Amino acid sequence: MKEKRNSFSSSLGFVLAAAGSAVGLGNIWRFPYLAAKDGGGLFLLVYIILALTFGFTMIVSEVAIGRKTKQSALTAYGRLHRPSRWLGGLASLIPFLILPYYCVIGGWVLKYAIAFLTGSGTAAAGAGYFTGFITSTTEPVVLDLVFLAATAFIIFRGVNKGIEAISKVLMPVLLLFVIGIAVFSLTIRAHEGRSALQGLKVYLVPNLTGMHLKDVMSVVIDAMGQLFYSISVAMGIMVTYGSYFRDDHNLMKSVNQIEFFDTLVAFLAGVMIIPAVFVFLGEEGMRSSGPGLMFEALPRVFAEMGSIGNAVGCMFFVMVLLAALTSAMSLMEAVVASLIDAFGWTRSRATVFEAAVAAAMGAVICFGYNFLYFEAVLPNGSKAQILDILDYLSNNILMPLLAIGTCILIGWIIKPKTVIDEVTKNGERFGRRGLYVVMIRFIAPVLLFVLLLGSVGVFK
């Protein structure tokens, strides 16, 4: 028997859940290291412009698709246009591929949170600590399963008692942590002649020194790619959450709030991390940290802070853990809801199935750093293991393809008026309507195609 579809009890519940999905490892881990790599203020400026245009367009489109069809991603696209059912399959495949490795990384965050909670922050800052952990055979799998179990428990409880209830608690706590650590980061005392305010300047002021058109193009591609991580579009999540959004609530107002909240947290993540890393590691150390910024560079920064470093590190990794959990539950919900809508499964059956598959895939990913280790070279030239291949396939290939397909569907097949009518059906005003039409029909598909070309190494 098919379960009755629940709805978020309030606009606030929807906004906090959707913002919780958007505010995850993408904001707190990926955003700062890309900003550090790509000239600080230049990346920030490009990102904000894209968030207000491209990001806005994709969020509105996906939430409207979900609310109009009252279906999750797997079946929603087919309800709008039957020949476009393949987009629903793609939109469900993406979170299916992401959830296992996202939970593995969630397990890594849990490892560091435990280390700092137990006063072992100094050990976590040691050379080889991270490598030694991820190459071990048992601990990464166990922590992955713990993180996955917590995620599955929330999804098992459903939309209102699970997703909405936990979001109303975790998101305000997360925001307080982010603001608190950002303020602390700006008060760090100068070290070897470097101050936190100098680090903030590096983050905020665009630096075009020595940059060529190719470098600017790379910044744009990085910022576009980051938007997928940050706002949870092109992975079925916003369609699914939109299907739980009540018809009598103001869609446009809620989307604006999600957009603001996500951009604020991404900005504050840079304020939290970049000045602190600049003070203790210098500009070169900041730019060269790359993806290891969170798990290798930051623990060294906390160790350099002296007696207060362990407490700050504890706050930071607990905050990241909360952010990772709110995003992981949205990924699992996108898959679970699709199984419920497409096959009439109960929530418990769909949750157990998806958790079991994610656990098996997560174990394989963990073993990819020890006895299943191999080294592949991706089309963009970077070296990769199992986790990197799944991340590249989902984020660099499938998500741009889904986003292009969504733009073509709305912009040219069912027409923008379909979304505009859904947004304004209660008499609400559609701000940026003209921008939306131009973006969905012309600019967004071109930007996405450029992103796809960049992802396969065309601009190397």
QUIHU-V120122 format. One record per run of one state. SS is the DSSP state (H for helix, E for strand, L for the rest). FROM is the first residue (numbers start at 0). TO is the last residue. Records with the same first field share a line. If there is no record, write none. Layout:
# QUIHU-V120122
SS->FROM-TO + FROM-TO
This chain:
# QUIHU-V120122
L->0-9 + 22-23 + 37-38 + 69-71 + 80-80 + 117-119 + 124-127 + 134-137 + 156-156 + 186-189 + 191-192 + 194-194 + 204-204 + 206-211 + 231-235 + 243-249 + 288-288 + 293-295 + 304-304 + 343-345 + 367-374 + 377-381 + 384-384 + 413-414 + 423-431 + 455-459
H->10-21 + 24-36 + 40-68 + 72-79 + 81-116 + 120-123 + 128-133 + 138-155 + 157-185 + 195-203 + 212-230 + 236-242 + 250-287 + 289-292 + 296-303 + 305-342 + 346-366 + 385-412 + 415-422 + 432-454
E->39-39 + 190-190 + 193-193 + 205-205 + 375-376 + 382-383
